[in-house]
Amino acid sequence: MTRSSSDAAGGRQRPLVHGLLTLCRGLTLGLDYSARVIAVTAMAVMFTLLLMNVVLRYIFTTGIPMAYEIHAVLLPWLVAGGLVVASARNRNIAVTLLPDMMPPALRRLILIAVQGIVLVIAVSIVWSGQPILRASTFQSLSTLGIKQVWGYASLPYSFACISVIATCDLLRLILRDETLEESLVTPTSLS
């Protein structure tokens, strides 16, 4: 007789399994919140500077020169924040035709394989992006004078977060966290 993540007598999860699931849920939630703060902050700063630039150009016929360059730093962070939020909330674009046709046990295996592939891709992007990150330390924005590495740093942030989320999702699938399985197979894509 095999032993599942629930005790037969009480129907409760073993302490180690419960602790791992709680840790994974907490990590995913923390990354979700950090990405939301980053995305909202980037959008607010870009919008405020753009609005100020428009008003100043209208009133004084001259604008803020840095308003033309700030998007080179903040737009990648806005996109990175959106990627992490979508990954944490399982709201990324997905084709669920194959998992929908499978019985639950096989569906879980497909979901495990997909999360494994996402993990490998995210880690490889972080790894292969290192030369770009190093090269961007030598490029400066002309008006702001800051290094472009500050914009490119969004790449390792976003894909490192996605790899942590994929690892947590893998653990949750292996440990049979029903809440995750339900959210992965329920159509939540906004596309």
C-alpha positions as a printed Julia matrix, in Angstrom:
191×3 Matrix{Float64}:
  0.0    0.0     0.0
  1.45   3.37   -0.98
  1.4    6.33    1.27
  0.09   9.65   -0.07
  0.69  13.14    1.22
 -2.36  12.76    3.48
 -2.58  10.61    6.57
 -5.21   7.9     6.2
 -6.53   8.4     9.71
 -6.95  12.15    9.95
 -6.89  13.22    6.31
 -4.26  15.83    7.22
 -0.99  16.42    5.45
  2.24  15.35    7.05
  4.11  18.25    8.7
  7.0   18.24    6.21
  4.69  18.2     3.2
  2.5   20.89    4.72
  5.58  23.01    5.47
  6.93  22.66    1.92
  3.56  23.54    0.41
  3.24  26.55    2.7
  6.77  27.68    1.82
  6.09  27.31   -1.91
  2.8   29.21   -1.69
  4.5   31.94    0.35
  7.42  32.29   -2.07
  5.07  32.53   -5.02
  2.9   35.09   -3.25
  5.95  37.14   -2.22
  7.29  37.2    -5.78
  3.83  38.15   -7.03
  3.7   41.13   -4.67
  7.25  42.25   -5.46
  6.51  42.15   -9.18
  3.3   44.13   -8.7
  5.16  46.83   -6.78
  7.82  47.0    -9.5
  5.28  47.15  -12.34
  3.07  49.77  -10.69
  6.06  51.91   -9.7
  7.55  51.78  -13.2
  4.22  52.64  -14.79
  3.55  55.5   -12.36
  6.99  57.06  -12.85
  6.81  56.76  -16.65
  3.28  58.2   -16.76
  4.12  61.06  -14.39
  7.23  62.05  -16.33
  5.41  61.81  -19.65
  2.52  63.94  -18.34
  4.93  66.52  -16.89
  6.78  66.6   -20.21
  3.56  67.22  -22.15
  2.44  69.97  -19.77
  5.85  71.68  -19.83
  6.03  71.48  -23.61
  2.55  72.97  -23.87
  3.23  75.82  -21.44
  6.93  76.57  -22.0
  7.52  74.92  -25.42
 10.31  72.9   -23.85
 10.11  69.59  -22.04
 12.09  67.39  -19.74
 14.93  65.8   -21.73
 15.09  62.74  -19.49
 11.44  61.91  -20.25
 12.61  60.58  -23.61
 15.13  58.15  -22.07
 13.51  56.98  -18.86
 11.45  54.4   -20.74
 14.7   52.62  -21.7
 15.16  51.8   -18.02
 11.61  51.49  -16.73
  9.75  49.79  -19.59
 11.78  46.56  -19.25
 10.94  46.55  -15.53
  7.26  47.01  -16.3
  7.36  44.03  -18.66
  9.39  41.97  -16.17
  6.88  42.7   -13.44
  4.05  41.62  -15.73
  5.83  38.38  -16.6
  6.34  37.48  -12.96
  2.75  38.36  -11.98
  1.39  36.28  -14.87
  3.61  33.36  -13.9
  2.75  33.57  -10.19
 -0.97  33.71  -10.89
 -0.92  31.12  -13.7
 -2.33  33.72  -16.06
  0.16  33.32  -18.9
 -0.97  32.34  -22.36
 -1.57  28.6   -22.41
 -3.0   25.97  -24.69
 -4.74  23.44  -22.45
 -6.26  21.19  -25.1
 -3.98  18.21  -24.38
 -4.26  18.31  -20.55
 -8.03  18.81  -20.83
 -8.38  15.56  -22.8
 -6.35  13.45  -20.34
 -7.39  11.64  -17.19
 -6.25  13.37  -13.94
 -3.14  11.2   -13.38
 -1.81  11.77  -16.89
 -2.81  15.45  -16.74
 -0.66  15.85  -13.64
  2.33  14.27  -15.44
  1.87  16.66  -18.37
  1.71  19.62  -15.98
  4.89  18.41  -14.25
  6.63  18.14  -17.64
  5.48  21.63  -18.63
  6.75  23.14  -15.37
 10.06  21.31  -15.85
 10.4   22.77  -19.34
  9.54  26.26  -18.03
 12.2   25.87  -15.34
 14.88  24.8   -17.85
 14.01  27.67  -20.21
 13.98  30.29  -17.42
 17.33  29.14  -15.99
 18.89  29.05  -19.46
 17.71  32.61  -20.17
 19.24  33.84  -16.91
 22.48  32.01  -17.74
 22.7   33.07  -21.39
 21.77  36.67  -20.57
 24.9   37.25  -18.5
 27.05  38.48  -21.44
 24.35  41.01  -22.37
 24.21  42.19  -18.78
 27.99  42.6   -18.62
 28.08  44.44  -21.96
 25.36  46.84  -20.85
 27.57  48.08  -18.02
 29.6   49.93  -20.68
 26.58  51.67  -22.25
 25.2   54.89  -20.79
 22.06  56.84  -21.6
 23.12  60.2   -22.99
 20.72  62.49  -21.11
 20.35  60.6   -17.85
 23.97  59.47  -17.76
 23.07  56.2   -16.06
 24.22  52.8   -17.24
 21.81  50.75  -19.31
 22.48  47.78  -17.05
 19.7   49.15  -14.81
 17.17  48.38  -17.53
 18.74  45.09  -18.57
 18.77  43.93  -14.93
 15.06  43.24  -15.34
 15.94  40.18  -17.44
 17.67  38.15  -14.7
 15.13  39.39  -12.13
 12.11  38.23  -14.1
 13.46  34.87  -15.23
 15.0   34.08  -11.85
 11.59  34.72  -10.3
  9.93  32.57  -12.96
 12.39  29.76  -12.25
 11.62  29.94   -8.52
  7.88  29.9    -9.27
  8.3   26.94  -11.65
 10.3   25.08   -8.98
  7.58  25.77   -6.42
  4.9   24.67   -8.88
  6.85  21.48   -9.57
  7.07  20.72   -5.86
  3.4   21.49   -5.4
  2.46  19.19   -8.28
  4.67  16.38   -7.01
  3.26  16.77   -3.5
 -0.26  16.82   -4.94
 -1.39  20.31   -3.98
 -4.95  20.24   -5.33
 -5.29  24.03   -5.33
 -2.44  24.36   -7.81
 -3.64  21.56  -10.06
 -7.06  23.19  -10.23
 -5.61  26.6   -11.11
 -3.34  25.11  -13.8
 -6.13  23.3   -15.63
 -8.84  25.95  -15.17
 -8.78  28.37  -18.1
 -7.55  31.65  -16.6
 -5.7   33.08  -19.56
 -6.86  36.52  -20.51
 -6.16  35.88  -24.19
